[in-house]
């Protein structure tokens, strides 16, 4: 019973949205038909409007044809939903079978793919609701039929893009574009000069999300270093991409206060010779250590992103990809040149 309630709770919002969409479109269709009937005499004075009104009135609703169409569209929704999961499951079960969960979640959390799933689910739900309404002899109008047909066409055409995109996930570098955009998004939130964004809780949350993305980035680099093809073609891109993120962060870091909780907190041990007598005497009498100071690690982001860069660069050198390593080194040199000019 708890599982059933959990499922109903998770799909309740989507179900209500589909119901409101069908009801709303039916009301709009009813309002349009009433408006046409009430303005028919006025439209007769305008030849173009008269032709449009005549064609709209000539549209007829065939219950048998509509039922067959809705049944076919509902089947199409189920087929394409299954096809998409089958296509996505192929790289998950092969390429990403032995990777850390955070790397696998990058592919599963693909924004474009998730939007496609929502589109297909909405398409199937609307078609099913219209079938149910027709079986109960509830009028839903031609506009609802037009909308569900449009959703069906969008589902079929979108699958071409999504199906091709799913095969791109065999290259780990395809995961970095979404990861990089999300990482830049958290940097932008942290460096925004707004009231709530400067609060400690918000800054700590931004730092936590950015650190998780950097950990996933490192996992993608390690995955790309596993075979010769991706080591040659993907690792240079990952290294240069990491330098680009570092450059972007360097331009916005000056907006952060030194005591911001965007900077990771770390403990620093006190010196017994420079600590106050009261604190050292208490520590000696109780047999405990001095309470450490909590300081900000102002360079935590640079340390982690440069470690990712050097990991990719080292794997290029270890794999004998000297040409690619040289190109990455040139990109690093250009970055250092830009930083020197900025600082001067």
DRENRO-708014 format. One record per residue (C-alpha): residue in one letter; x, y, z. Coordinates in steps of 0.2 Angstrom, whole numbers, padded with zeros to 4 digits, always signed. Last residue first. Layout:
<rs>
AXYZ/...
</rs>
This chain:
<rs>
X+0246+0219-0071/X+0234+0206-0064/X+0225+0205-0080/X+0240+0204-0091/X+0247+0190-0081/X+0231+0180-0081/X+0230+0182-0100/X+0247+0175-0102/X+0244+0161-0090/X+0229+0156-0101/X+0239+0156-0117/X+0252+0145-0109/X+0238+0133-0103/X+0232+0132-0121/X+0249+0129-0127/X+0251+0115-0115/X+0235+0107-0121/X+0241+0107-0139/X+0258+0099-0133/X+0248+0085-0124/X+0238+0082-0140/X+0254+0080-0150/X+0262+0070-0136/X+0249+0056-0135/X+0261+0043-0128/X+0248+0036-0116/X+0257+0042-0100/X+0258+0060-0108/X+0240+0061-0111/X+0236+0053-0094/X+0246+0066-0086/X+0237+0080-0095/X+0220+0074-0090/X+0225+0072-0072/X+0234+0089-0073/X+0218+0097-0078/X+0208+0088-0065/X+0220+0094-0051/X+0219+0111-0058/X+0200+0111-0056/X+0202+0105-0038/X+0216+0117-0032/X+0207+0132-0041/X+0191+0129-0032/X+0199+0127-0015/X+0210+0143-0017/X+0202+0153-0003/X+0202+0139+0010/X+0193+0149+0023/X+0199+0147+0041/X+0192+0138+0057/X+0205+0139+0071/X+0209+0123+0080/X+0205+0120+0099/X+0222+0117+0107/X+0224+0098+0111/X+0218+0090+0127/X+0226+0084+0143/X+0214+0094+0154/X+0227+0103+0164/X+0238+0106+0148/X+0223+0112+0138/X+0217+0124+0151/X+0235+0131+0153/X+0236+0133+0134/X+0220+0143+0133/X+0223+0154+0148/X+0241+0158+0143/X+0236+0164+0125/X+0242+0155+0110/X+0259+0161+0102/X+0270+0147+0108/X+0258+0133+0107/X+0255+0137+0089/X+0237+0134+0084/X+0231+0121+0072/X+0222+0126+0056/X+0205+0119+0052/X+0197+0120+0035/X+0181+0129+0028/X+0178+0128+0010/X+0176+0145+0001/X+0158+0148-0004/X+0155+0152+0014/X+0161+0169+0011/X+0174+0176+0023/X+0185+0183+0009/X+0170+0191+0001/X+0167+0185-0017/X+0166+0198-0031/X+0184+0196-0035/X+0181+0178-0040/X+0172+0183-0055/X+0186+0184-0068/X+0195+0169-0060/X+0180+0158-0061/X+0178+0161-0080/X+0197+0157-0082/X+0195+0141-0072/X+0180+0135-0082/X+0190+0138-0098/X+0205+0128-0091/X+0193+0114-0087/X+0187+0114-0105/X+0205+0113-0111/X+0208+0098-0101/X+0192+0089-0106/X+0195+0093-0124/X+0212+0086-0123/X+0205+0070-0114/X+0192+0067-0127/X+0201+0063-0144/X+0217+0054-0139/X+0212+0046-0122/X+0194+0043-0129/X+0202+0032-0143/X+0215+0023-0132/X+0204+0017-0118/X+0202+0020-0099/X+0208+0039-0099/X+0190+0045-0104/X+0183+0036-0088/X+0196+0045-0077/X+0192+0062-0085/X+0173+0058-0082/X+0176+0054-0064/X+0186+0070-0061/X+0171+0080-0068/X+0160+0071-0056/X+0170+0077-0042/X+0170+0094-0049/X+0151+0093-0050/X+0150+0088-0031/X+0161+0102-0026/X+0150+0115-0036/X+0135+0108-0027/X+0143+0110-0010/X+0150+0127-0013/X+0133+0133-0019/X+0125+0126-0003/X+0138+0134+0008/X+0135+0151+0000/X+0116+0149+0002/X+0118+0145+0021/X+0130+0159+0023/X+0119+0173+0016/X+0127+0182+0001/X+0115+0175-0012/X+0100+0180-0001/X+0105+0199-0002/X+0111+0199-0020/X+0128+0203-0027/X+0129+0187-0038/X+0146+0179-0036/X+0139+0163-0028/X+0124+0161-0040/X+0136+0164-0055/X+0148+0151-0049/X+0133+0139-0047/X+0128+0142-0065/X+0146+0140-0071/X+0146+0122-0063/X+0129+0118-0072/X+0135+0124-0089/X+0151+0114-0086/X+0142+0098-0082/X+0130+0100-0097/X+0145+0102-0108/X+0155+0089-0099/X+0144+0074-0102/X+0147+0073-0121/X+0166+0071-0117/X+0162+0054-0110/X+0160+0048-0128/X+0147+0033-0128/X+0135+0047-0124/X+0135+0053-0142/X+0123+0038-0145/X+0110+0046-0135/X+0111+0062-0145/X+0106+0052-0161/X+0091+0045-0152/X+0086+0062-0145/X+0087+0071-0161/X+0077+0058-0171/X+0065+0056-0156/X+0060+0074-0157/X+0052+0071-0174/X+0041+0057-0167/X+0036+0066-0151/X+0033+0083-0159/X+0021+0074-0171/X+0012+0066-0157/X+0011+0082-0147/X+0003+0090-0162/X-0010+0076-0164/X-0014+0079-0145/X-0016+0097-0148/X-0027+0095-0164/X-0039+0083-0155/X-0040+0095-0140/X-0045+0109-0152/X-0058+0098-0161/X-0069+0097-0145/X-0069+0088-0128/X-0087+0081-0128/X-0090+0069-0114/X-0098+0053-0121/X-0090+0042-0108/X-0080+0032-0120/X-0075+0049-0128/X-0069+0056-0111/X-0059+0040-0108/X-0051+0041-0125/X-0047+0060-0122/X-0039+0055-0105/X-0028+0042-0114/X-0022+0054-0127/X-0018+0067-0114/X-0008+0055-0104/X+0001+0048-0118/X+0007+0065-0124/X+0011+0071-0107/X+0022+0056-0105/X+0030+0059-0121/X+0034+0077-0117/X+0040+0073-0100/X+0052+0060-0107/X+0058+0073-0120/X+0061+0085-0106/X+0071+0072-0097/X+0082+0069-0112/X+0086+0087-0115/X+0091+0089-0097/X+0102+0074-0096/X+0100+0068-0078/X+0103+0050-0083/X+0119+0055-0092/X+0126+0064-0077/X+0119+0051-0065/X+0132+0038-0072/X+0146+0050-0067/X+0140+0052-0049/X+0137+0033-0048/X+0155+0029-0050/X+0159+0020-0067/X+0158+0001-0070/X+0142+0000-0081/X+0145+0016-0089/X+0150+0011-0107/X+0140-0005-0108/X+0124-0005-0097/X+0122+0014-0097/X+0127+0015-0116/X+0113+0004-0121/X+0100+0009-0108/X+0098+0026-0116/X+0092+0018-0132/X+0081+0006-0123/X+0074+0020-0113/X+0070+0030-0128/X+0062+0015-0137/X+0050+0012-0122/X+0044+0030-0122/X+0043+0029-0141/X+0032+0014-0140/X+0021+0020-0126/X+0017+0037-0134/X+0014+0028-0151/X+0001+0017-0143/X-0008+0032-0136/X-0008+0040-0153/X-0015+0024-0161/X-0030+0024-0149/X-0032+0043-0151/X-0033+0041-0170/X-0045+0026-0169/X-0057+0035-0157/X-0056+0051-0168/X-0061+0041-0183/X-0076+0033-0175/X-0082+0049-0167/X-0081+0059-0183/X-0081+0078-0179/X-0085+0089-0193/X-0076+0104-0200/X-0087+0114-0211/X-0090+0128-0198/X-0072+0132-0198/X-0072+0133-0217/X-0086+0145-0218/X-0079+0156-0204/X-0063+0157-0214/X-0072+0162-0230/X-0083+0175-0221/X-0067+0182-0212/X-0059+0185-0229/X-0075+0192-0237/X-0079+0204-0223/X-0097+0209-0221/X-0102+0191-0217/X-0090+0192-0202/X-0102+0203-0193/X-0117+0191-0195/X-0106+0176-0189/X-0100+0185-0174/X-0111+0175-0161/X-0108+0158-0169/X-0090+0161-0171/X-0088+0167-0153/X-0098+0152-0146/X-0087+0140-0156/X-0071+0149-0149/X-0078+0148-0131/X-0081+0129-0133/X-0064+0126-0139/X-0056+0136-0125/X-0066+0126-0113/X-0060+0110-0121/X-0042+0117-0120/X-0044+0120-0102/X-0052+0103-0098/X-0038+0094-0107/X-0024+0105-0099/X-0032+0104-0082/X-0032+0085-0083/X-0014+0084-0090/X-0008+0095-0076/X-0018+0085-0063/X-0009+0069-0069/X+0008+0077-0069/X+0006+0083-0051/X-0001+0066-0045/X+0013+0056-0053/X+0025+0056-0038/X+0011+0055-0025/X+0002+0041-0034/X+0018+0031-0035/X+0022+0034-0016/X+0004+0029-0012/X+0005+0013-0022/X+0022+0009-0013/X+0014+0012+0004/X+0000+0000+0000/
</rs>
